[in-house]
Amino acid sequence: MDLNSAILYGQLVNEAYNVATTDLSNHAGQTVSAGVGASPTTYNVVTSIFANDLATDINKMRATITVSIGLVLQSAAGDVVIAIRGTEGIYEWVHDASFLMVPCPFLAGAGHTEDGFTAMYLSMTTSAMPGSPKLVAALAAIAWPQPVKSVTICGHSLGGALATLLALDVAANYSGTAGPAFKQPAVYTYASPKTGGPVFATMYNHVVPNTTRIANRMDLVPKLPLPPLYEHVDALVDLNPIVMGVPPTLLVKFELACEHILTSYLYMLSLRAGGAVLPLKAGCAPVGAAALPPIA
């Protein structure tokens, strides 16, 4: 895994988090920067992404709420990044624990996927207006500012599951002029729950082999839903928030939210990269933590 790339794409997912969920304006034309070191990469926002928020048995009304969920960006070099954030609904989903499955709706033979994630994915589009084209069709209709050189799809938490569904969908079904790049997307997910069953995972691994799935071993969300009905896609990069020693040293406060939040993932990735260390969210440092060494 290229650690600097993993950090850069995680930072772009953070840019999607920086847009309020209730902000239904399209941020096309804005610029953001990401990357480590003195020369970050600048990306232009091509369009925002919207969706119906995650429905759960605890909050059925959530399914009727349209939210801002991501950004489509492109660099001057032509690299396209689709960054998808998570949602507070993931905690309700974990508490709800009713992990129902439906047939994968966009690729025959791809098995089954989690129905809440699938319903939210099918609602994703590039306009908050009702009846707008689904995301893959909308992507195919975009007039890209630059010729598309590469496509990277990235997401955190629920956004990781949505990124997984999108990557398989575009690889199998994208029909726009940038087809060669969209047919071979790179994927980076952070703290993603399992998206589907074993057949889905096998199909995904065959069609989208360039995937990096980053998971903190102390984070609960990537462990769910439990097997055997659900299985993770490849390929795991394991982050360990415990530095072994006498006594062991915690890198991140042992709380569900702190272990799961994207800033903790970026902190641990930056420690591993050995350069500038990205900050933890306030309140997520272990009590009494001193300066910590890079982790292998």
N, C-alpha and C positions, 0 to 999 in steps of 0.2 A: 504493500500500500504506500502511495505517495502521501506522506503526512501533511505536507503543505497544501496539497490539493484537497485533502479531507478537511482541513481547517478552513480553506477558502470557501468551499461549498457549504460548510456549516455556517459560516458568517453570512452567506447569502440567504440561507434559511432564516437566520436571525433578522435579516432585513424584511422578510415576509412577516415575522412576528412584530416588527416595529409598526406595521400598518394596523390600526385598530380594527377589530373584527367588525365593528359597526360602520366602518368607512367603505361605502359602496361606490365611491368614485374610482375611476380608472386612473392609475398612476403612470400611464404611458407617457414617455418623454422625460421622466425624472432620471437621475443618475445616482448610482451607488458605487462604493468602492469596497473591495475585499481583498484579503491576502495578508501574508506576514512579510515583515521586512520594510525597507524604505520605499519600495515601488509597488504599491497595491494596484490591482487591476480595476479599471473603471468599466462598469456595465450600464447600458441604457435599458430602462424598463420599456419593454415592447407592449406589454399589457398586464393588467392584474388578472387574477383568477378568483372566481367566486364559487360558492357551493352552499347547499343546505347543510346546516351543522349536524353533527352526529346525533342520531336519535337513540334513546335508551328507554328501557322500561321505566326508569326512574323519572325521566323527563321527556315524555312523548312529544310535547310541544316544540322541542328543539328542532324537530324535522322540518318545521315550517319557517325557520329563521334563516334567511340568506346572510352569509358572512363572507368577508374577505378571507381567502385561504392561501393565496400564493402570488408569486410574481413570475413572469416570463421575461428573461433578460438576455441581452446580447452584447458581447464585447466588440471593440473595433476590429478585432481579428476575425470575427465571425462566429465565435463560440457561443452557443445558445445554452442557457441554464434555466431550468424550470425548478423553482424552489417552493416547497410546500410546507407550511407550518403545521404544528399540532393544534390541539384544542383542549380547553378545560374539560370538555366532555369525556376525555379519555379516563378521567378518574371516576366518573359515573359509570362508564363502560366496565372498568375493572370491578367496581363494587357490584354492578348489576350481574355480571358473570353469566349472562344468557347468550352463549356464543353459537347462534344458529348459523346454518350454512345454506348457500344457494348456488346453483350452477353458475360457473363463470359466464357472464352474459355476452362477452365480446370475442371469445375464441372457443370454437368447438373442440372438445377433447381436453380442455384445460382443467377439468375437475371442478371443485367447489371452492368458494370464497366466503369469508365472513359477511353476513348479510348487511350489517350496519355500515361497514366500510364500503361494501359494494354499492349500496344505495347512495351513500355520500359521493362516491366516485362518479356514479352515473349522473349526478346533479352538477358536476363541475363544468364550468364554462368561462368564457372571457368577458361576459357581460352579466350585470345584475338584473337585466330585464327578463321577465318570464318568457319562456319559449325560445331562448337563445340556443344556438347549436351546441352540442356536447363538445367537450374539450378537444378530442382528437380531430374532429371536423373543423373546429375553430382554428386549431394550430395549422391545419393543412391550408387554410385560406389566408394566413398571414403573409403580407408582403414584407419580407425581412429587410431591415435596413442594409445589411451586408449579406453576401453569399454565406450560407450556413456551412461552417467548417466542421463543427462537432456539436453533439447534443449531450448534455448531462442533466439528469433528473435527480433531485435530492429532496429529502424530507426528514422531519423529526417527529417521533412519536406516532400519532395517528397519521401525520403527514408522511411518515415512512411507509405505512401500509398503502396510502393513496399513491405515493411515488412508485411503489412496486406494481400496483395495478396499471398505472399510466404507462410505465416502461414496457410491460408486456403488450398493452393495447397498441401503442405507437409502433413497436417493432413488428407487430403482426398486421396492423390495419392502416397505418398512415399512408395517405395518398397524395400528398402535396409535392411541390417541386423540390423540396429539400429531402426527398425520400432516402437517399443513401445514408445521410447522417442520422435521421430518425429511426431507420431500420437497425441501427447499431448503437443504441444509446449507452452511455456510461451511467451508473447508478450509485449514489451514496446515500445510505439511510443511517439514521442515528436513533437508537432507542425504539426501533420499530417493533410492534407486536407482530405475531404470526398473522399472515394475510389469508392463507387458504390451507387446503389439505395436501396430502402427499402427492397426488396427481398434479395439482396446480404447481407445487414447488418443483417437481420434475420438469414439467413443461416450461416453467419460467427459467430454470437453470439452463435448459437447452436453447431457448430463444434469446435470453438476455444474459450471456455469460459474464459480461464486464460489470459485475456488481460487487460493491463493498458494503457489507452490513456491519455497522459498528454498534457494539452493545457493551454497556457497563455491567459486569457480572453481578453487581449488587442492586441493579435496577430491576424492579418487579415487572414492569410493562413488557420487556422483550421475552419474558418467560411465559406469557399468556397469548392466546388460550393454550391449555395444556394438551399434550399429545394423548392418544394417537390420532385424534381427528384432525389436528392442525400440525403443520410442519413448517419450519423456517426455510426460506430460500438461502442459497449460498451467497456470499462467502463471508464467514464470520471473522471480524477483527475484535478481539476480546480486550476490553479495558478493565484493569484491576485497580480499584481505588484504595487498595491496601498495600503498602510497602512492607514486605516482610522483614522483620528484625526483632530485637529483644529490647523493648516491646515492639509490636507492629505499629506502623504509623498510618493513620487515616489521611487520605488526600481530600475527602469530601465528607461533610457531616452526614451521619447515617440516618437519613430521613427520606421517605419516599420521594418527596418533591425535589430535594437537593440531589439525590442520586439520579433522578430522571431528567432534570432540566438541561436544556441544550448547552448553557454556559458551563456546566460541570463537564460535559463531554469535551467541549473546546478547551477547557482548562487542562484536562488530562491528556488530550492530544498534543497540546502545545508543550507540556512537560516532556512528553515522549520525543517530540521533534527537537528539543534541546535549544531552541532559540528564545525569542520573547515569549513570556508566559502570559496567557490571556487570563483575565481576572475571573474569580468565582463570583456568583451573585452574593450580595450582602446577606449574611446569615447562614451561608452554606459552608463556611470554613469550619473545620473541627475546632472545638474549644481548646485553646492553648496551642494551636498549630504554629510551628515555627517555619522558617524557610525550608522548602522541601527539595530534594534532589530530583533530577530527571529520572523517569522510570524507563526500564528497558522494554 
